[in-house]
Amino acid sequence: MNTNRASAAVLAVCVTLAACAAAPERACATDIIVASAEVTTSYGHDYRVETYYRSPEEAAARFLDEAPALLVVEGPFTWVSQGGSAEPGSARERRFALGHQFQALLDRFDDIVTDVEPIDHVLFDGRAAGGRKGHFPGGGTVTVVTDEAGHPAGLIMDLPDEKLMTIRYSDWRTDAEGHPLAYTVSLEQDGNRFDYRYNDITVGRGDQSDFERRYPAPDIAEIRDYRAARPVCR
């Protein structure tokens, strides 16, 4: 997978234990969304993606193809693991990981997107629609578009260093807890189409230890220090 990393755009990081200790308290168990999908593309490159979301500061996206890659958002940091090694990630890679949280953007839009305001008119699928628009972490805007009944129909993502993305939700199902889930997500960008067909979407509970168990600390000093300094929920 090629996300065109810009190593010069590495995120600002806390480099002392004191600074890391000041990171937001998110250790207690909260809602998480874990999902996996098979992805087919209009240009013939198929792969699998697995995502995890607990907050805008604790999320991950794993891409499984001939060159598997893992992108992790962790507090003020982003890190990327590929080919047996890990390195700090760029601002673009942070947006890439959060931008793949399609189920969280559906269910937790106001948790991810800030300064959200209603909009009365946006062109979507050839019709004028309403919706809500706000700022995406790391730059750019995201609009959730609603259908005639006021239900989410899709997203318009306008992010730095990316062509405009149009995302459509379909194949709606409801889980045992009553969460509406879209089992098919279609993304169109610059003439290319990506169809995400989900085989599993789980809305559950998770805490800091669950996240760290799923994504062991890489050999990056700032990440190790950040984890060591995080307060433990009691």
N, C-alpha and C positions, 0 to 999 in steps of 0.2 A: 504494500500500500504506500502510495506517495502522497504526503500532505504538504509537500514543498516547504519543509521547515525553514524558518529564518532564524538561525541561531543567534543573530544579533538582537533578536526581539525577546530574549529570555525575560521572564517576569521578574519584577523586584521581589526579593526574598528576605525573610527575617534571618539574620546571620548570627544571632546570639540567643542563648537560652532565654534570656529575659524578654527579648522581643517575641520569641515563639510562645512564651507563656501567656502573652497578652492576646493570643489568637482567640476567636470566638469560642465560647463553650458549646460544644455540640456532642459531648460524650454520651449523654443519656440516650436511651432507646427512643427512636422516632420512626415515623413511617418511611419505608423504603420502597422503591420500585425496581424490580429486577426483570429483565426481558431478554429474549433471544429471538433472532429473526434470520431467515434465509434471504439473501439479497440477490436479485437478478438485475442486470443492467442492459441498457439498449445497445451497448458496444461489446457485449459478450463476456464481461468479467463478472463472474458470480462468486460470492463469498458469504460468510456468516458473520453476524455482529452480535455481541453480547454486551448489554449495558447494565449499569448499576447507578442508582440515584438515591441519595439521602438528603443532600442540600446542595446549593450552588458551590459550596466549598468541599464537597465530598461526593465525587462522582467518578465514573470510569466508563470507558468504551474499549472493548476488545474486538479486533478485526482479525478474522481467521481466514486466510487464503494461503497462497504459496509463500508469503512472507508475513507471518503473523505479527501483529503489533498491538501493544496495550498503551492507551493514553489514560492517565490518572490525574484528576484534579483533587488536590489535597491542601486545604487551607489556602494560604497565599501562593502555593506552589503548583506547578504542573510538571509531571515527569512522564517520560516515554520509555518503554521497554521493547526492544526488538533485537532479534538475533543474539540473544544471550547477554546483552548489555543494556544499561539504562543511562539516561542523560536527562538533564533539565529540559523541559519543554518550552515552547514559545507561546506568546499570546495567541497566535493563530491556532496552535494545537489545543490550547485551553478552550477556545471557542468551538473547535472541531469536536472535542469530547462532549461539551455541554450541548452543542447543536444536534448531537445524535440522541439526546434524551427525548425522543418524540413522545413517549408515553407520559413522562414527567411534564413536558410542555403542555400536554393536554390536561392533566390532572392538577398540576402545581404551577400553573403559568405565573401567578403573582409571587411565587416563591423565587422564581428564577429571573423574571423580568421586572424592572423597576420603572418608576414614574409612569405607570400605566394610565392611559386615558382612553375614553370611548371615542370611536370614530364613526361617522355616519355614512361615509361613502368610500368604498374601495372596490376596484374592479377585480373580480375573481370568477374564473370560469365563464367569462363573457357576460357577467351580470354585475350590477351594482349591489354591494353587500355592506353590512355593518360589521363592527368588530371592536377590538381593543388593541391598542398599540403601546409599546414601551421600549425601554433601552435594554439591550442584551449585555450580559457581563463581558467586559473587554472591548465593547464598542459595537456600534450598529444598532439596528432596531428589529423587532419582531412584532408582527401583527397576527392575532388570532382572528380568523374570519368566521362569522356565524351564518347559518342558513336561515331560511324564512321563519323557522320555528325558534330561532335563537340558540340552536345547538352548534357546537364547534364543527366546522366543515374542513378547516385546514389552516395553514400558516403561510405567511409571506416573510421570508428572512432576508434582510438586507444588511450584510455583514462586511466589515473591512476585508479587502483582498479576496473577495469572493464575488462571483456572478450572482445575480438575484436568484433566490430559490423559492419555488412554489411547492407546497406540501399539501397533500390531500389525505384525509382520513376516511376509511371505509371498513366494511366487515365488522360492524359494531356488535359487541357481546357484553354481557354483564356478569361480573364474578359473584361469588357467594355473598360478598359484603355489599353488593350493590354498586360497585364502581363500574362506570361505562368504559370499556376498553376497545380500542380500534386495532383489529388484528391484521389490517393491511394499511400500509402507509406508502404513498407514491410521491417521489420527489422529482421535480423537473428543474434542470439547471443548464443553461447554455446549450440547449438542444439535446441534452442527455437525460435519460429517465432511469430512476432507481426505484425498484419495487421491493419493499420490505414486507415479507410475509411472516408474521410472528407465530411461532409454535409454543411459546410460553411467555406469559406476562403474570408476574406475581406481585401483588401489593401486600406488604407485610410490615414487620418491625425489625429494626436493626440498630446496633450501637457502634461505638468506636471500635470495640474489639472485633466485631463482625467484619467491619471494613478492613481492618488490618490483617485479619485472617485470610480474607479473600485476596488482598493485595499486599503481600509481604514487602517490607521496606527495601527499596533498592539500595545499591551501594552509592548513595549520594548523601554526603554529610549533613546537608541542610534538612533532608527528610528525616534522617535518623534523629537529629537534634529536636526537630519539631515534634516528633512522636514522643520522645522522652520527656519533653517539657509540657505536653498537653495535660491539663488537669483531668483527673479521673472523677467521673460522676459518682456520688455517694448517696 
